[in-house]
Amino acid sequence: MIHPVILCGGSGTRLWPSSRRAYPKQFIGLLGQDTLFQSTLKRLSGPDFGAPLVMTNADFRFIATDQCEEIGLSDARVVIEPALRNTGPAILAAALMLEDTPDALMLVAPSDHIMGDIDAFLQSLRIGAEAAASGKLVTFGVTPTGPETGYGYLELEAPVNGALKPYPLKGFTEKPDAETAQKLVDGGRHLWNAGLFLFRVRDIIAAFEKHAPDMMAPCRGAVQNGAQDLGFYRLSEAEFTDARSESIDYAVMEMADNIAAVPLSCGWSDLGSWDALWAASEPDSDGIVTQGTATAVDCANTFLRSESDDIQLVGVGLKDIVAVAMRDAVLVADMNASQQVKDAVTLLKQRKVSQAEDYPRFHRPWGWYETLCLDSRFQVKRIMVKPGGTLSLQSHMHRSEHWIVVAGTAQITIGDEEKLLSENQSVYIPLGAVHRMANPGRVPMYLIEVQTGAYLGEDDIVRYEDVYNRN
């Protein structure tokens, strides 16, 4: 039995604007109906796998559970990391949560990678499991298809001879420049670092005790003093924030002497850039990939993606171009420069541009909302409330609101009055009135909200009750 530990954080800058800090790439359907997170859960489920531990932060906890439910996965345990501390403390905390089964195997997997050949992946996993069961710390390396500067490398003691087996690992190599990457590939002893790890619980805890003992007390305290929060387990913030921020590579793997690397030849990609997504999307004979309402005319080696039905993205005579259109942002880039998208995001953040990190659709535990129109004294939003979803009981100091139900049924509370509104009915919320909306039905409820007032910021909310335990 293998216990998956799914790492589900990330800033989402390299696939901007589709992926952003507020809604990173693992939650997006980049290659079909399922999101990358859902695809990861599916390939790590079945009789050989235990219930997954999903390590994420508070902002993503409801998104993660919603996407688990969408694919019928009810046994996933979502663990909230109260601070960003890289992969080392997250993995150690997960191991300590499994400490009562010390001989169990735990597989650490990112949530935003793809595997084209699942059978080949599972075959490598079985080989790795045998090595891990004997006490090895197993990492998985992808057989390079070319000199890639966007990946780290695993250096083996000897060249890969074609056999699918554990190979002794000599060391780790940071992301190289183009010339160095070519030498690594030509040498035959290097694999791309896939960020996948497999080991017994007892062995990885022992490795941390030996190589990163300073992490043990804060992570153990974070687990022991954590608490159940609705359907999640929240690690204790006081202890977890004391843990050193470090990747598992630096904290443990680069110093351990019982490491083995198993080759992966399964169509793996971390989708770390737009050209990687273009390659994974199976371009046609002219190298064209279109997604959404996009059209290519006389183009070559071009990726066009439109995320809004209202935006028709048309490329004419383009070559080696990535163009991504969203309602609030557009990216146009040279295909060969797509690794530099993160630099553009850094520049936008420095200029305090909201699109650098915020997503046009703001996801909440009860559903989502998006702004349709914003001016100095009014704002128009579209709001979706999930079946059974309930917004907090709240009031506003600086604005009044009009709600118009356009689909479904809304249960409205204003002061001591409660009423049901159906499609095409509306209600007025005076400034300062205590109010709430909920969806008592079995289908999503949509409404249009018109706000008017001197200040329209999201922080103009006084909460009195909240079923999701938000402040």
Stockholm file with secondary structure:
# STOCKHOLM 1.0

chainA/1-471         MIHPVILCGGSGTRLWPSSRRAYPKQFIGLLGQDTLFQSTLKRLSGPDFGAPLVMTNADFRFIATDQCEEIGLSDARVVIEPALRNTGPAILAAALMLEDTPDALMLVAPSDHIMGDIDAFLQSLRIGAEAAASGKLVTFGVTPTGPETGYGYLELEAPVNGALKPYPLKGFTEKPDAETAQKLVDGGRHLWNAGLFLFRVRDIIAAFEKHAPDMMAPCRGAVQNGAQDLGFYRLSEAEFTDARSESIDYAVMEMADNIAAVPLSCGWSDLGSWDALWAASEPDSDGIVTQGTATAVDCANTFLRSESDDIQLVGVGLKDIVAVAMRDAVLVADMNASQQVKDAVTLLKQRKVSQAEDYPRFHRPWGWYETLCLDSRFQVKRIMVKPGGTLSLQSHMHRSEHWIVVAGTAQITIGDEEKLLSENQSVYIPLGAVHRMANPGRVPMYLIEVQTGAYLGEDDIVRYEDVYNRN
#=GR chainA/1-471 SS CEEEEEECCCCCCTTTTTSBTTBCGGGSCSSSSSCHHHHHHHHTCSTTBCCCEEEEEGGGHHHHHHHHHHTTCCCCEEEEESSCCCHHHHHHHHHHHTTTSTTCEEEEEESSCEESCHHHHHHHHHHHHHHHHTTCEEEEEECCSSCCSSSCEEEESSCCCSCCSCEEEEEEECCCCHHHHHHHHHHTCEEEEEEEEEEEHHHHHHHHHHHCGGGHHHHHHHHHTCEEETTEEECCHHHHTTSCCCCHIIIIITTCSSEEEEEECSCEECCCSHHHHHHHTCCCTTSEEEESSEEEESCEEEEEEECCTTCCEEEESCEEEEEEECSSCEEEEEGGGGGGHHHHHHHHHHTTCGGGTCCSEEEETTEEEEEEEECSSEEEEEEEECTTCBCCEEECSSEEEEEEEEESCEEEEETTEEEEECTTCEEEECTTCCEEEECCSSSCEEEEEEEEESCCCTTCCEEEECTTCCC
#=GC SS_cons         CEEEEEECCCCCCTTTTTSBTTBCGGGSCSSSSSCHHHHHHHHTCSTTBCCCEEEEEGGGHHHHHHHHHHTTCCCCEEEEESSCCCHHHHHHHHHHHTTTSTTCEEEEEESSCEESCHHHHHHHHHHHHHHHHTTCEEEEEECCSSCCSSSCEEEESSCCCSCCSCEEEEEEECCCCHHHHHHHHHHTCEEEEEEEEEEEHHHHHHHHHHHCGGGHHHHHHHHHTCEEETTEEECCHHHHTTSCCCCHIIIIITTCSSEEEEEECSCEECCCSHHHHHHHTCCCTTSEEEESSEEEESCEEEEEEECCTTCCEEEESCEEEEEEECSSCEEEEEGGGGGGHHHHHHHHHHTTCGGGTCCSEEEETTEEEEEEEECSSEEEEEEEECTTCBCCEEECSSEEEEEEEEESCEEEEETTEEEEECTTCEEEECTTCCEEEECCSSSCEEEEEEEEESCCCTTCCEEEECTTCCC
//
